[in-house]
Amino acid sequence: MAESTYSHIRTSFRRTLGDEGAALRHERLLQWRRENTVTRVEHPLRLDRARAVGFRAKEGFVVVRVRVRRGGQGKRAIIAGRRPKHKGILRMTLAKSLRRIAEERAQKHYPNLEVLNSYWIGEDGKEKFYEVILIDPSSPAIRADPRLEWIAAPVHKGRVHRGLTSAGKEGRGLRWKGKGAERMRPSRSRNRRDERRTQTKVIP
């Protein structure tokens, strides 16, 4: 059975992740580091993935590449006497994923657009790179499309900041439903806080 065009695109991108594509990957990362944090691109790098998450080559769609620093937050050292574990400097991991942060930065850069979805395209030792798909809700081509007109409704304004994108729903624990998912909502971090708050020390 013949492979589709998107299968060849997927295979060629996976080759850049191995040893045979190290030179091309290194050249790409060098170029991406020199560019701005949010850079608009003409065409998606991973067309197969972009199409799978909703991209269409039509008026009203915008694709941007976003750079996000890897790792947790950096906190200033507290000049006071307390234990290092209580200083709140180490292991300060964000509750949001880096992909969700990339979407929010793209939304902040293009306030008149709405984030549809995003996907990973590369990373190095310091940063991760994502491509974010945005839609212009005021575009006549978007409003005339029955599959996309929903995003023009006022209820979807600023959807990325309310955790309504795919990355936002995953961080809020909405990927797990049914038995065994009782602690996933309203969010995993919230349930961990409630669990620590109700813990009691048993004195023998």
C-alpha positions in Angstrom: 0.0 0.0 0.0 1.4 3.4 -1.0 2.2 5.8 1.7 0.5 9.2 1.8 2.4 12.5 1.5 1.9 13.2 5.2 3.5 9.9 6.0 6.6 10.9 4.1 6.6 14.3 5.9 6.4 12.5 9.3 9.2 10.1 8.4 11.5 12.9 7.1 11.0 14.9 10.3 11.7 11.8 12.5 15.0 11.4 10.6 16.1 14.8 11.7 15.8 13.7 15.4 18.4 10.9 14.9 22.1 10.9 14.2 21.7 11.1 10.4 19.8 14.4 10.8 22.1 16.0 13.4 23.6 18.5 11.0 20.2 19.8 9.8 18.8 19.9 13.3 21.8 21.8 14.6 21.5 24.4 11.8 17.8 24.8 12.5 18.3 25.4 16.2 21.1 27.9 15.5 18.7 29.9 13.3 15.8 29.7 15.8 17.9 30.9 18.7 18.9 34.1 16.8 15.2 35.0 16.0 12.7 36.6 18.3 10.9 34.7 21.0 7.7 34.7 18.9 8.4 34.5 15.1 5.8 34.2 12.4 6.4 31.5 9.8 5.0 31.1 6.4 4.5 27.4 6.4 4.4 24.8 9.3 7.5 22.7 9.8 5.5 19.6 10.5 2.6 19.9 8.1 1.2 16.5 9.0 1.0 17.4 12.7 -0.4 20.9 11.9 -3.2 19.4 9.8 -3.9 16.9 12.5 -4.5 19.6 15.1 -6.7 21.8 12.9 -4.4 23.8 10.5 -5.8 24.6 7.1 -4.0 26.5 4.3 -6.6 29.3 4.0 -7.1 32.9 4.9 -7.3 33.6 8.6 -4.7 31.1 9.8 -1.4 32.2 11.3 1.5 30.0 12.4 4.1 31.2 14.8 7.2 29.6 16.3 7.6 30.2 20.0 10.7 29.7 22.1 10.3 28.8 25.8 13.1 28.4 28.4 13.3 24.9 29.8 13.3 24.0 33.5 11.5 25.3 36.5 11.4 28.8 37.9 14.4 30.5 39.3 13.9 32.1 42.7 16.0 34.6 44.6 17.9 33.2 47.6 16.3 34.3 50.9 18.9 35.9 53.2 17.4 34.6 56.4 17.9 31.7 58.8 15.8 28.7 57.7 16.3 25.3 56.3 17.1 25.1 52.6 14.1 22.8 51.9 11.8 25.6 53.3 13.4 28.4 51.3 11.4 27.7 48.2 14.2 27.9 45.8 14.8 24.3 44.5 12.3 22.2 42.7 10.0 25.1 41.9 8.2 23.4 39.0 5.5 25.2 37.2 2.0 23.8 37.2 1.6 24.8 33.6 3.3 22.9 30.8 5.8 24.7 28.6 3.5 24.1 25.6 0.8 26.0 27.4 3.1 28.8 28.2 4.1 29.0 24.5 0.5 29.3 23.5 -0.1 32.1 26.0 2.9 34.0 24.8 1.7 33.7 21.2 -1.7 35.0 22.3 -0.1 37.9 24.0 1.8 38.8 20.9 -1.3 38.5 18.7 -4.2 39.8 20.9 -6.6 40.0 17.9 -6.2 36.2 17.1 -7.2 33.1 19.0 -5.0 30.1 19.7 -6.3 26.9 18.1 -3.6 24.4 19.0 0.2 23.8 19.1 2.8 21.1 18.8 6.5 20.5 19.6 9.1 21.0 16.8 12.5 20.9 18.6 14.6 21.6 21.7 18.1 22.0 22.9 19.7 22.1 26.3 18.2 25.4 27.3 15.0 26.0 25.3 12.1 24.3 23.7 10.4 25.3 20.4 6.8 25.0 19.5 4.6 26.0 16.6 1.3 27.6 17.6 -1.6 27.8 15.2 -3.8 31.0 15.6 -7.0 31.9 13.9 -8.4 35.3 13.0 -12.0 35.2 14.2 -12.9 38.3 12.3 -11.8 36.8 8.9 -14.7 36.3 6.5 -13.2 33.0 5.4 -13.3 31.7 9.0 -16.8 33.0 9.6 -18.1 31.3 6.4 -16.5 27.9 7.3 -19.1 25.8 9.2 -16.2 23.9 10.8 -14.4 27.0 12.1 -17.1 29.5 12.8 -17.4 28.4 16.4 -14.2 30.2 17.3 -15.7 33.6 16.4 -18.2 33.3 19.2 -17.6 35.7 22.1 -17.5 32.8 24.6 -14.2 31.7 23.0 -12.5 35.0 23.5 -9.1 34.5 25.3 -9.6 30.7 25.4 -5.9 30.0 25.9 -5.8 32.0 29.2 -8.8 29.9 30.5 -7.2 26.5 29.8 -9.6 25.7 26.9 -6.9 24.6 24.4 -5.6 21.0 24.2 -2.6 21.8 26.3 -4.7 23.6 28.9 -7.2 20.8 29.2 -4.4 18.3 29.7 -2.9 20.4 32.5 -6.3 20.7 34.2 -6.7 16.9 34.2 -9.5 16.7 31.6 -7.7 13.9 29.7 -8.8 11.4 32.3 -12.4 10.6 32.9 -14.3 7.9 34.8 -13.3 5.7 37.6 -9.8 6.4 38.9 -9.8 10.1 37.8 -11.4 11.5 40.9 -8.3 13.4 41.8 -7.7 15.0 38.4 -10.1 17.8 38.7 -10.3 20.8 39.1 -6.6 20.3 38.6 -3.9 18.0 39.7 -2.0 20.7 41.6 -5.2 21.7 43.5 -5.8 18.2 44.7 -2.2 17.9 45.8 -2.6 21.1 47.9 -5.8 19.8 49.4 -4.1 16.5 50.3 -1.2 18.2 52.0 -3.7 20.5 53.9 -5.6 17.6 55.3 -2.6 15.5 56.3 -2.3 15.0 60.1 0.6 13.7 62.1 -0.1 10.6 64.2 1.7 10.7 67.5 2.2 7.2 68.9 
